[in-house]
């Protein structure tokens, strides 16, 4: 798990920040639901990356489907946001790490979903 450790840390930090943000919204509100879906998708992403290390945890197609759009949306938003930031700032550096982790997770998710097609 050595080479994936930084990716796991990035995803855990995204989960932590999303959980903190979720506390600011009433359950059932749009923002609360959005963050709930994001947290779920980030957990799926973390599992996919951990599965690459040999620690296989079964994920079902329904779980992957639920995470797919959320992760792709988060990645897309991150890619748009980073263009507005100055290179070298802490925000840019943080977003670069997030984009790397999300890109890998989306690739793994797409690969897993393709397995269900065959």
Phi, psi and omega in degrees: 000358184306309184288336180269349183309312179298325178294318178298318179298319179298314180294321178297323177292319176299319178296314181300313181295323179293321177297319178296316180295323182298329180297339183279351185241149178289137175304137181094343178287161181302315181295320179297316179294319178301315180291325177299314178295320180296316180298315178300313181296322179294324175295319177298316179301316179298317179296318179300317180291320177296325179298334179291342181269359180102349177276072188292127171238129182292131173241138182263155182307319181299320178295317180295318178299317180297323183279334189304300184296322181295314180293319179296321178294315179297319178297314180299315179298320180295319179295324178288320182292320183298333179294338182269353184259150177282134178299137178098344177284159181296326179295318180296314180298316179298315181293325176301316179294318178299315181297318178300311181296316180293321179298315179296316180298318179295319178299315179295321179296315178299318179298317180295319180295324177296329178297329180285340180283339184263000000 
